[in-house]
Amino acid sequence: TFVGREQVALALRAADCCVSASTMETIGFTAMEAISCGTPMLAANAQGFAQHLSHGVNARLFTPQDEESFDRELETLMTTSRTGCWSREQLRESMATASVEACTVRVMRAYRSAWLGRFLPLRYFLTMLMFATQWFFALFIK
């Protein structure tokens, strides 16, 4: 079942930290939500996470596919005092320029500017041509 934003915020505020092992984040909304609630984040140093998170400032970033890096960064995160840049207030402040709305607009702009979207009829034609070529070879050339 889905829960409302208020319940998500309560759960994130109650957590000691938020962890994501994903390396394929477009923006990293999970991290933005957690940090906006004042909850420190452990995430892969990849894609969307790397854009909005600063290692040692508002998150700990581990090297993707490296278990030792993950373990080391999680241990560091869990033993770090929640003062200074790791206080709830400072974590929230670090997300002030990374609003969900602004990031969504940026992602949608990037999707619209992708060159493949402009050549959709050509892509369909090439797909059908490849299908016909494979069918021809499978049927007539054995």
TORKOL-4160 file (C-alpha; in steps of 0.2 Angstrom, whole numbers, padded with zeros to 4 digits, m for minus):
142
<pt num="1" X="0000" Y="0000" Z="0000"/>
<pt num="2" X="0005" Y="0018" Z="m0003"/>
<pt num="3" X="0007" Y="0030" Z="0012"/>
<pt num="4" X="0006" Y="0049" Z="0012"/>
<pt num="5" X="0020" Y="0061" Z="0011"/>
<pt num="6" X="0018" Y="0065" Z="0030"/>
<pt num="7" X="0020" Y="0046" Z="0035"/>
<pt num="8" X="0036" Y="0045" Z="0024"/>
<pt num="9" X="0043" Y="0061" Z="0032"/>
<pt num="10" X="0039" Y="0054" Z="0049"/>
<pt num="11" X="0048" Y="0037" Z="0045"/>
<pt num="12" X="0063" Y="0046" Z="0038"/>
<pt num="13" X="0064" Y="0058" Z="0053"/>
<pt num="14" X="0064" Y="0043" Z="0065"/>
<pt num="15" X="0078" Y="0033" Z="0055"/>
<pt num="16" X="0096" Y="0034" Z="0061"/>
<pt num="17" X="0101" Y="0035" Z="0042"/>
<pt num="18" X="0094" Y="0031" Z="0025"/>
<pt num="19" X="0104" Y="0019" Z="0014"/>
<pt num="20" X="0102" Y="0016" Z="m0005"/>
<pt num="21" X="0113" Y="0003" Z="m0015"/>
<pt num="22" X="0106" Y="0009" Z="m0031"/>
<pt num="23" X="0118" Y="0015" Z="m0044"/>
<pt num="24" X="0105" Y="0020" Z="m0057"/>
<pt num="25" X="0097" Y="0035" Z="m0050"/>
<pt num="26" X="0092" Y="0049" Z="m0062"/>
<pt num="27" X="0090" Y="0062" Z="m0048"/>
<pt num="28" X="0090" Y="0053" Z="m0031"/>
<pt num="29" X="0074" Y="0059" Z="m0024"/>
<pt num="30" X="0075" Y="0047" Z="m0010"/>
<pt num="31" X="0091" Y="0055" Z="m0004"/>
<pt num="32" X="0084" Y="0072" Z="m0006"/>
<pt num="33" X="0069" Y="0067" Z="0004"/>
<pt num="34" X="0079" Y="0059" Z="0018"/>
<pt num="35" X="0091" Y="0074" Z="0020"/>
<pt num="36" X="0077" Y="0086" Z="0019"/>
<pt num="37" X="0070" Y="0077" Z="0034"/>
<pt num="38" X="0087" Y="0079" Z="0043"/>
<pt num="39" X="0092" Y="0061" Z="0041"/>
<pt num="40" X="0109" Y="0057" Z="0035"/>
<pt num="41" X="0111" Y="0047" Z="0019"/>
<pt num="42" X="0123" Y="0033" Z="0013"/>
<pt num="43" X="0122" Y="0031" Z="m0006"/>
<pt num="44" X="0133" Y="0025" Z="m0021"/>
<pt num="45" X="0144" Y="0038" Z="m0028"/>
<pt num="46" X="0135" Y="0038" Z="m0045"/>
<pt num="47" X="0123" Y="0048" Z="m0056"/>
<pt num="48" X="0109" Y="0057" Z="m0047"/>
<pt num="49" X="0116" Y="0054" Z="m0030"/>
<pt num="50" X="0133" Y="0062" Z="m0034"/>
<pt num="51" X="0125" Y="0077" Z="m0041"/>
<pt num="52" X="0116" Y="0082" Z="m0025"/>
<pt num="53" X="0126" Y="0074" Z="m0011"/>
<pt num="54" X="0142" Y="0080" Z="m0004"/>
<pt num="55" X="0153" Y="0066" Z="0003"/>
<pt num="56" X="0157" Y="0070" Z="0021"/>
<pt num="57" X="0145" Y="0085" Z="0021"/>
<pt num="58" X="0128" Y="0079" Z="0020"/>
<pt num="59" X="0130" Y="0061" Z="0015"/>
<pt num="60" X="0143" Y="0047" Z="0014"/>
<pt num="61" X="0146" Y="0040" Z="m0003"/>
<pt num="62" X="0153" Y="0023" Z="m0006"/>
<pt num="63" X="0161" Y="0016" Z="m0022"/>
<pt num="64" X="0148" Y="0006" Z="m0032"/>
<pt num="65" X="0151" Y="m0013" Z="m0032"/>
<pt num="66" X="0164" Y="m0012" Z="m0018"/>
<pt num="67" X="0158" Y="m0020" Z="m0002"/>
<pt num="68" X="0172" Y="m0014" Z="0009"/>
<pt num="69" X="0169" Y="0004" Z="0004"/>
<pt num="70" X="0150" Y="0001" Z="0008"/>
<pt num="71" X="0154" Y="m0006" Z="0025"/>
<pt num="72" X="0167" Y="0007" Z="0029"/>
<pt num="73" X="0156" Y="0022" Z="0024"/>
<pt num="74" X="0141" Y="0014" Z="0034"/>
<pt num="75" X="0152" Y="0012" Z="0050"/>
<pt num="76" X="0158" Y="0030" Z="0048"/>
<pt num="77" X="0140" Y="0037" Z="0045"/>
<pt num="78" X="0134" Y="0027" Z="0061"/>
<pt num="79" X="0148" Y="0033" Z="0072"/>
<pt num="80" X="0148" Y="0052" Z="0066"/>
<pt num="81" X="0141" Y="0064" Z="0079"/>
<pt num="82" X="0126" Y="0073" Z="0073"/>
<pt num="83" X="0133" Y="0090" Z="0076"/>
<pt num="84" X="0140" Y="0103" Z="0064"/>
<pt num="85" X="0136" Y="0099" Z="0046"/>
<pt num="86" X="0128" Y="0083" Z="0052"/>
<pt num="87" X="0115" Y="0091" Z="0063"/>
<pt num="88" X="0097" Y="0089" Z="0057"/>
<pt num="89" X="0096" Y="0108" Z="0053"/>
<pt num="90" X="0112" Y="0108" Z="0043"/>
<pt num="91" X="0107" Y="0093" Z="0033"/>
<pt num="92" X="0090" Y="0101" Z="0029"/>
<pt num="93" X="0099" Y="0117" Z="0024"/>
<pt num="94" X="0110" Y="0107" Z="0012"/>
<pt num="95" X="0095" Y="0103" Z="0001"/>
<pt num="96" X="0088" Y="0120" Z="0000"/>
<pt num="97" X="0094" Y="0122" Z="m0018"/>
<pt num="98" X="0089" Y="0104" Z="m0023"/>
<pt num="99" X="0070" Y="0106" Z="m0023"/>
<pt num="100" X="0060" Y="0091" Z="m0030"/>
<pt num="101" X="0051" Y="0103" Z="m0042"/>
<pt num="102" X="0067" Y="0111" Z="m0049"/>
<pt num="103" X="0075" Y="0093" Z="m0051"/>
<pt num="104" X="0059" Y="0087" Z="m0059"/>
<pt num="105" X="0059" Y="0101" Z="m0072"/>
<pt num="106" X="0078" Y="0098" Z="m0075"/>
<pt num="107" X="0075" Y="0079" Z="m0078"/>
<pt num="108" X="0060" Y="0083" Z="m0090"/>
<pt num="109" X="0070" Y="0095" Z="m0100"/>
<pt num="110" X="0084" Y="0082" Z="m0102"/>
<pt num="111" X="0072" Y="0069" Z="m0108"/>
<pt num="112" X="0064" Y="0081" Z="m0120"/>
<pt num="113" X="0081" Y="0086" Z="m0127"/>
<pt num="114" X="0087" Y="0068" Z="m0130"/>
<pt num="115" X="0090" Y="0066" Z="m0148"/>
<pt num="116" X="0082" Y="0049" Z="m0150"/>
<pt num="117" X="0065" Y="0056" Z="m0146"/>
<pt num="118" X="0066" Y="0067" Z="m0161"/>
<pt num="119" X="0069" Y="0053" Z="m0173"/>
<pt num="120" X="0055" Y="0041" Z="m0168"/>
<pt num="121" X="0048" Y="0038" Z="m0185"/>
<pt num="122" X="0066" Y="0033" Z="m0191"/>
<pt num="123" X="0068" Y="0022" Z="m0176"/>
<pt num="124" X="0052" Y="0013" Z="m0180"/>
<pt num="125" X="0058" Y="0011" Z="m0198"/>
<pt num="126" X="0075" Y="0004" Z="m0194"/>
<pt num="127" X="0067" Y="m0008" Z="m0181"/>
<pt num="128" X="0055" Y="m0015" Z="m0194"/>
<pt num="129" X="0069" Y="m0016" Z="m0207"/>
<pt num="130" X="0080" Y="m0026" Z="m0195"/>
<pt num="131" X="0065" Y="m0037" Z="m0191"/>
<pt num="132" X="0062" Y="m0040" Z="m0210"/>
<pt num="133" X="0080" Y="m0044" Z="m0213"/>
<pt num="134" X="0081" Y="m0057" Z="m0199"/>
<pt num="135" X="0065" Y="m0065" Z="m0205"/>
<pt num="136" X="0072" Y="m0066" Z="m0223"/>
<pt num="137" X="0088" Y="m0074" Z="m0217"/>
<pt num="138" X="0079" Y="m0086" Z="m0205"/>
<pt num="139" X="0066" Y="m0091" Z="m0219"/>
<pt num="140" X="0077" Y="m0092" Z="m0235"/>
<pt num="141" X="0095" Y="m0094" Z="m0229"/>
<pt num="142" X="0098" Y="m0110" Z="m0219"/>
